[in-house]
Amino acid sequence: MQPVSFGSFLVTFLTASLAAGSALPNTVSSPGSFEIKRTPNKGFTGRNGPLALARAYVKYGVPVSKSLVEAIDLVKSAQLIKRSNGNVTATPDGDDLQYLVPVQIGTPPQTLHLDFDTGSSDLWVFSSETDPSSSKGHSLYNPSTSTSSKKVDGASWNITYGDQSSSSGDVYTDVVTVGSLTVNSQAVESAQQVSAQFAQGNNDGLVGLAFSSINTVKPTPQKTWFDNIASTLDAPLFVADLRHETPGSYIFGAIPSAASNILYAPVDNSKGFWQFSTSSDTGGEFDAIADTGTTLILASDALVKSYYQKVQGAHLDALQGGYVFGCNTTLPDFKFAVGEGEITVPGSLINYAPAGNNECFGGIQPSGGLPFAIFGDIALKAAHVVFDSGKTQVGWAQKK
């Protein structure tokens, strides 16, 4: 199974105009380097700790317990009750996404709101081919109205998730524009069937930024959007500048001046991920994946238990499906090694979301037996993170 993500707390980008014109295969226009700001998802209804954990489990094939599903519903119910007392109509957000990505596809351009995910390698979208029962409320890509679309004969994709739900469809090539950059012949995977949990969310699909080797299109895997534009950039890399409760950005092709004293670690991309070796004083040595498509930090039972032993009153709550603690508790920092140095994730970022009864849900949770840790947005927000495909390395520059 190739994992895929619709991770929470993702970036969204400012939309740029697309000049109409004929699509030329394998042609890319690029300014060399550019920055794309993110903006909020207006449909975001609030952080849901159990949901963020369950979505990470589903992505990587870890079973989701009944109690965790029930905890998700409890948090959603509390959010809806709270919002019903104000002037905002509450809309359940099945994906718990705080940020989405406006991306333009086709000629003339059709704008869809997608996730950018370094933990997967497919660009797939809700479309006019999607079962109408699943596509309600989504912006749709309609290849029949795009003069630059071309169907890839015999190509299909089928992604199966850990709960055995799936998304599948056929494949087109078309113009795809993000920010000031256009790929004129990008594989766009058009969904025909979409599982219920994603149909209920606000996102219209995703843009995978992992390595093309795990793209799920058959019989011939397709290049990711980033792999198509990497050679035209000043440097074949991008930098995630995610921030806490304030807009951040992605920078493509250059490293911003604010990213100083960068610590680098070689990437093992044999499984298609941005995976590197690290260590911490609470968990020894281990491998980790830098994943913008996951919200939380997931790690071994031993590491997580060791961390929360430092937190008075913290406990593994079966009803919440994870570790909780008093919301007024000051959490310790979490530190991990990168190369010859160390990155610190402030304890304030690890206090993720209210869990009821004056308790909060932790941003570090057990990985469910995975052979690697997952460093999601909570870890990524502590640094400028460099995804360097040219040198096959990941860099972390501590934010002040």
PLY file of the C-alpha trace (Angstrom):
ply
format ascii 1.0
element vertex 400
property float x
property float y
property float z
element edge 399
property int vertex1
property int vertex2
end_header
0.00 0.00 0.00
1.25 3.41 -0.83
0.20 5.83 1.93
-1.48 9.11 1.27
-2.41 12.03 3.45
-4.90 14.78 3.82
-3.08 16.06 6.88
-4.35 18.72 9.16
-2.76 22.11 9.67
-1.55 22.37 6.14
-0.39 25.36 4.15
-2.42 27.32 1.67
-1.05 29.45 -1.09
-1.97 32.72 -2.76
-3.35 32.09 -6.22
-1.56 33.62 -9.18
-2.91 34.24 -12.64
-2.40 31.72 -15.44
-1.82 33.05 -18.92
-3.98 31.20 -21.40
-2.15 29.31 -24.11
-1.48 25.91 -25.55
0.09 23.28 -23.31
3.44 21.98 -24.46
4.41 18.58 -23.00
7.35 18.62 -20.61
7.50 22.41 -20.65
7.82 24.34 -17.42
7.87 28.08 -16.84
9.58 29.27 -13.66
11.02 32.43 -12.11
13.96 30.50 -10.60
12.74 30.89 -7.03
9.57 32.15 -5.41
7.69 32.29 -2.13
4.06 31.33 -1.68
2.16 32.59 1.35
-0.45 30.44 3.04
-3.93 31.59 4.05
-6.57 30.12 6.40
-9.19 27.57 5.47
-12.50 29.33 6.17
-14.17 25.98 6.82
-11.83 25.05 9.68
-13.87 24.29 12.80
-11.11 23.88 15.37
-8.38 21.47 16.38
-9.44 17.93 17.10
-6.63 15.95 18.76
-8.11 12.46 18.34
-8.91 13.23 14.69
-5.35 14.38 13.99
-4.04 11.16 15.53
-6.52 8.94 13.66
-5.71 10.55 10.35
-2.01 9.87 10.86
-2.81 6.25 11.72
-4.99 5.84 8.62
-2.27 7.34 6.44
0.35 4.84 7.56
-1.91 1.80 7.91
-2.15 1.68 11.70
-5.52 0.34 12.98
-7.82 2.99 14.44
-9.54 1.85 17.64
-13.25 2.23 18.29
-12.51 4.43 21.31
-10.46 6.80 19.14
-13.35 7.12 16.68
-15.72 7.85 19.55
-13.32 10.48 20.91
-13.32 12.22 17.52
-17.09 12.50 17.60
-17.07 13.84 21.17
-14.71 16.66 20.25
-16.72 17.50 17.12
-19.91 17.65 19.16
-18.33 20.03 21.66
-17.11 22.30 18.84
-20.54 22.41 17.22
-22.27 23.25 20.51
-19.76 26.00 21.22
-20.13 27.54 17.77
-23.93 27.34 17.77
-23.96 30.08 20.41
-22.33 32.55 18.03
-23.07 33.92 14.59
-21.10 31.31 12.64
-22.84 28.26 11.22
-20.78 25.25 12.21
-19.72 23.01 9.35
-18.06 19.74 10.41
-14.59 19.47 8.91
-13.84 15.79 8.41
-10.19 16.52 7.75
-9.45 18.96 10.58
-7.55 21.10 8.06
-6.55 24.58 9.12
-4.94 25.48 5.80
-5.67 24.64 2.16
-3.91 25.36 -1.12
-5.51 27.24 -4.04
-4.09 25.62 -7.19
-5.09 26.41 -10.77
-5.60 23.54 -13.19
-6.49 23.63 -16.89
-7.16 26.23 -19.59
-8.99 28.40 -18.69
-7.81 27.86 -15.10
-10.02 26.06 -12.61
-9.15 26.79 -8.97
-9.20 23.91 -6.48
-8.14 23.94 -2.83
-5.57 21.19 -2.27
-3.26 19.92 0.46
0.51 20.07 0.05
1.92 16.87 1.51
5.56 15.77 1.77
4.35 12.32 2.83
2.79 11.27 -0.51
3.42 11.59 -4.24
0.08 11.91 -6.03
-1.66 15.01 -7.35
-5.29 13.91 -7.22
-8.46 15.96 -7.26
-12.22 15.81 -6.95
-13.57 16.14 -10.47
-16.62 16.10 -12.69
-16.06 12.34 -12.83
-16.41 11.92 -9.07
-19.57 10.18 -7.83
-22.01 13.08 -7.20
-22.82 11.69 -3.75
-19.18 12.28 -2.77
-18.42 15.54 -4.55
-21.07 17.81 -3.04
-19.52 20.96 -1.57
-16.21 20.53 -3.40
-14.68 22.51 -6.22
-14.30 20.12 -9.16
-11.78 19.76 -11.94
-13.60 19.30 -15.25
-11.18 18.00 -17.88
-13.82 18.30 -20.61
-13.86 22.10 -20.30
-10.07 22.45 -20.31
-8.59 22.92 -23.77
-5.20 21.74 -22.50
-6.32 18.47 -20.88
-5.28 15.16 -22.38
-6.34 11.78 -21.07
-3.53 9.30 -20.36
-4.75 6.17 -22.11
-4.89 3.10 -19.90
-3.68 4.94 -16.79
-5.44 4.55 -13.45
-4.79 5.02 -9.76
-6.21 3.37 -6.68
-5.15 4.33 -3.17
-6.24 2.08 -0.30
-6.15 3.47 3.22
-5.56 1.77 6.54
-9.31 1.47 7.19
-9.72 -0.22 3.78
-11.55 2.76 2.28
-10.15 3.89 -1.04
-9.99 6.55 -3.71
-9.50 5.77 -7.38
-9.90 7.11 -10.88
-8.25 7.89 -14.20
-5.46 10.26 -15.21
-5.07 13.37 -17.37
-2.19 15.67 -18.13
-2.94 19.38 -17.90
-1.59 22.80 -17.04
-1.04 23.22 -13.29
-0.10 26.58 -11.79
0.98 27.30 -8.23
2.09 30.81 -7.35
4.14 32.14 -10.25
5.05 28.72 -11.65
3.34 26.68 -14.34
3.84 23.04 -15.33
2.24 22.58 -18.73
1.98 18.79 -18.75
1.38 17.66 -15.16
-0.31 14.36 -14.35
-3.63 15.15 -12.67
-5.36 12.15 -11.12
-9.11 12.55 -11.47
-11.14 10.89 -8.71
-14.09 8.74 -9.71
-14.61 7.16 -6.28
-13.70 8.88 -2.99
-14.06 7.46 0.51
-16.62 9.05 2.81
-14.16 10.61 5.27
-12.60 12.71 2.51
-15.88 13.49 0.78
-17.02 15.15 4.02
-13.93 17.38 4.26
-13.20 20.79 2.78
-10.21 19.89 0.64
-10.53 19.16 -3.07
-7.57 16.79 -3.25
-3.82 17.01 -2.68
-0.40 17.73 -4.14
2.17 15.15 -3.07
5.72 16.39 -2.45
7.43 13.12 -1.54
9.58 11.29 -4.11
8.02 10.23 -7.42
8.95 6.59 -6.78
5.79 6.10 -4.69
3.37 7.71 -7.12
0.46 5.28 -7.43
-0.45 5.68 -11.12
-0.39 2.41 -13.08
0.98 1.05 -15.32
3.49 3.92 -15.36
4.07 6.04 -12.22
3.99 9.78 -12.88
6.33 12.55 -11.77
5.27 14.78 -8.91
4.63 18.46 -9.50
7.86 19.34 -7.66
9.98 16.85 -9.63
8.66 18.43 -12.82
9.74 21.93 -11.80
12.87 21.17 -9.74
15.40 21.42 -12.58
14.13 24.88 -13.57
14.59 26.36 -10.11
17.75 28.12 -8.97
18.20 25.15 -6.63
16.20 21.88 -6.61
14.74 22.36 -3.17
11.90 23.89 -1.22
11.65 25.23 2.31
8.66 24.80 4.61
8.21 27.82 6.86
5.18 26.70 8.87
4.09 28.83 11.81
1.83 28.60 14.84
-1.56 30.29 14.42
-0.22 32.72 11.85
0.40 32.45 8.10
3.70 31.00 6.98
4.94 30.09 3.53
6.76 27.71 1.22
9.83 28.93 -0.63
10.78 27.10 -3.80
14.24 27.24 -5.34
16.02 29.23 -2.61
16.73 29.25 1.11
15.47 32.39 2.89
17.94 34.54 4.80
15.99 33.87 8.00
17.11 30.23 7.84
20.54 30.42 9.43
22.79 27.75 10.95
21.08 24.97 9.01
21.66 21.44 10.28
21.61 18.80 7.56
20.99 15.06 7.60
21.13 12.68 4.63
17.77 11.37 3.43
17.04 7.70 2.86
14.47 7.92 0.06
14.36 4.17 -0.66
10.74 4.12 0.55
9.87 7.39 -1.18
9.81 9.52 1.98
11.90 12.36 3.40
13.33 9.95 6.00
16.41 10.69 8.09
18.17 9.30 11.16
17.90 11.17 14.44
17.99 10.68 18.19
16.62 12.24 21.35
17.35 12.10 25.04
13.97 10.44 25.55
14.07 7.87 22.74
17.62 7.00 21.72
18.37 6.62 18.01
15.58 6.19 15.46
14.46 7.08 11.94
11.93 9.84 11.30
9.93 11.16 8.34
9.48 14.91 7.82
5.81 15.06 6.83
3.79 18.24 6.24
0.74 16.02 5.75
0.67 14.95 9.38
-0.15 17.28 12.25
1.36 15.53 15.26
4.69 14.01 16.26
4.32 10.23 16.36
7.05 8.16 18.00
7.70 4.88 19.77
5.76 3.95 22.90
8.97 4.17 24.91
9.84 7.68 23.69
6.34 9.01 24.24
6.06 7.45 27.70
9.45 8.88 28.66
8.40 12.36 27.52
5.12 12.40 29.47
6.78 11.05 32.60
8.17 14.58 32.87
4.64 16.03 32.86
2.78 15.96 36.15
-0.66 14.44 35.78
-0.19 13.34 32.16
-1.75 9.97 31.36
-2.78 7.77 28.46
-6.55 8.23 28.26
-8.42 5.36 26.61
-11.46 7.59 25.97
-9.31 10.17 24.15
-7.13 7.60 22.41
-3.91 9.34 23.44
-1.96 11.20 26.11
-3.69 14.10 27.86
-2.67 16.49 30.65
-3.95 19.55 32.47
-4.31 22.44 30.04
-2.49 24.80 32.40
0.53 22.50 32.57
3.82 23.85 31.25
5.15 21.17 28.95
8.87 20.42 28.56
10.58 21.03 25.23
11.22 18.11 22.90
14.73 17.97 21.43
16.05 15.85 18.60
19.36 15.60 16.75
19.98 16.64 13.16
23.49 16.05 11.90
25.93 17.48 14.43
23.36 19.68 16.15
19.98 19.71 17.84
16.53 21.14 17.18
14.17 22.15 19.99
10.40 21.91 19.68
8.99 24.28 22.34
6.64 22.69 24.84
4.04 25.33 23.99
3.66 23.79 20.50
3.07 20.34 22.01
-0.06 21.49 23.85
-2.17 20.71 20.81
-5.89 20.93 21.56
-8.54 20.95 24.33
-9.78 17.48 25.23
-12.51 18.37 27.75
-12.57 18.39 31.55
-9.79 21.01 31.61
-7.44 18.55 29.93
-5.56 18.96 26.65
-4.45 16.51 23.97
-0.72 16.17 23.48
1.09 16.88 20.23
3.37 13.88 20.79
1.59 10.53 20.59
2.43 6.83 20.11
3.05 5.75 16.50
1.14 2.50 16.79
4.17 0.30 16.14
5.49 1.99 13.00
9.20 1.33 12.29
9.86 5.07 12.11
8.74 8.27 13.82
6.71 10.90 11.99
7.64 14.53 12.50
4.48 16.39 11.49
3.65 20.07 11.59
4.22 20.44 15.33
7.89 19.62 14.80
8.15 21.43 11.47
6.88 24.71 12.93
9.94 24.87 15.19
12.29 25.36 12.25
12.76 26.34 8.65
12.84 22.90 7.05
14.75 22.41 3.80
13.67 19.58 1.48
16.69 19.28 -0.84
16.18 16.75 -3.62
19.40 17.74 -5.38
21.61 16.64 -2.51
19.06 14.15 -1.09
19.09 15.74 2.33
16.83 17.50 4.77
17.89 20.61 6.65
16.54 22.12 9.86
17.21 25.72 10.92
15.94 26.50 14.41
13.53 29.42 14.63
14.34 31.99 17.27
0 1
1 2
2 3
3 4
4 5
5 6
6 7
7 8
8 9
9 10
10 11
11 12
12 13
13 14
14 15
15 16
16 17
17 18
18 19
19 20
20 21
21 22
22 23
23 24
24 25
25 26
26 27
27 28
28 29
29 30
30 31
31 32
32 33
33 34
34 35
35 36
36 37
37 38
38 39
39 40
40 41
41 42
42 43
43 44
44 45
45 46
46 47
47 48
48 49
49 50
50 51
51 52
52 53
53 54
54 55
55 56
56 57
57 58
58 59
59 60
60 61
61 62
62 63
63 64
64 65
65 66
66 67
67 68
68 69
69 70
70 71
71 72
72 73
73 74
74 75
75 76
76 77
77 78
78 79
79 80
80 81
81 82
82 83
83 84
84 85
85 86
86 87
87 88
88 89
89 90
90 91
91 92
92 93
93 94
94 95
95 96
96 97
97 98
98 99
99 100
100 101
101 102
102 103
103 104
104 105
105 106
106 107
107 108
108 109
109 110
110 111
111 112
112 113
113 114
114 115
115 116
116 117
117 118
118 119
119 120
120 121
121 122
122 123
123 124
124 125
125 126
126 127
127 128
128 129
129 130
130 131
131 132
132 133
133 134
134 135
135 136
136 137
137 138
138 139
139 140
140 141
141 142
142 143
143 144
144 145
145 146
146 147
147 148
148 149
149 150
150 151
151 152
152 153
153 154
154 155
155 156
156 157
157 158
158 159
159 160
160 161
161 162
162 163
163 164
164 165
165 166
166 167
167 168
168 169
169 170
170 171
171 172
172 173
173 174
174 175
175 176
176 177
177 178
178 179
179 180
180 181
181 182
182 183
183 184
184 185
185 186
186 187
187 188
188 189
189 190
190 191
191 192
192 193
193 194
194 195
195 196
196 197
197 198
198 199
199 200
200 201
201 202
202 203
203 204
204 205
205 206
206 207
207 208
208 209
209 210
210 211
211 212
212 213
213 214
214 215
215 216
216 217
217 218
218 219
219 220
220 221
221 222
222 223
223 224
224 225
225 226
226 227
227 228
228 229
229 230
230 231
231 232
232 233
233 234
234 235
235 236
236 237
237 238
238 239
239 240
240 241
241 242
242 243
243 244
244 245
245 246
246 247
247 248
248 249
249 250
250 251
251 252
252 253
253 254
254 255
255 256
256 257
257 258
258 259
259 260
260 261
261 262
262 263
263 264
264 265
265 266
266 267
267 268
268 269
269 270
270 271
271 272
272 273
273 274
274 275
275 276
276 277
277 278
278 279
279 280
280 281
281 282
282 283
283 284
284 285
285 286
286 287
287 288
288 289
289 290
290 291
291 292
292 293
293 294
294 295
295 296
296 297
297 298
298 299
299 300
300 301
301 302
302 303
303 304
304 305
305 306
306 307
307 308
308 309
309 310
310 311
311 312
312 313
313 314
314 315
315 316
316 317
317 318
318 319
319 320
320 321
321 322
322 323
323 324
324 325
325 326
326 327
327 328
328 329
329 330
330 331
331 332
332 333
333 334
334 335
335 336
336 337
337 338
338 339
339 340
340 341
341 342
342 343
343 344
344 345
345 346
346 347
347 348
348 349
349 350
350 351
351 352
352 353
353 354
354 355
355 356
356 357
357 358
358 359
359 360
360 361
361 362
362 363
363 364
364 365
365 366
366 367
367 368
368 369
369 370
370 371
371 372
372 373
373 374
374 375
375 376
376 377
377 378
378 379
379 380
380 381
381 382
382 383
383 384
384 385
385 386
386 387
387 388
388 389
389 390
390 391
391 392
392 393
393 394
394 395
395 396
396 397
397 398
398 399
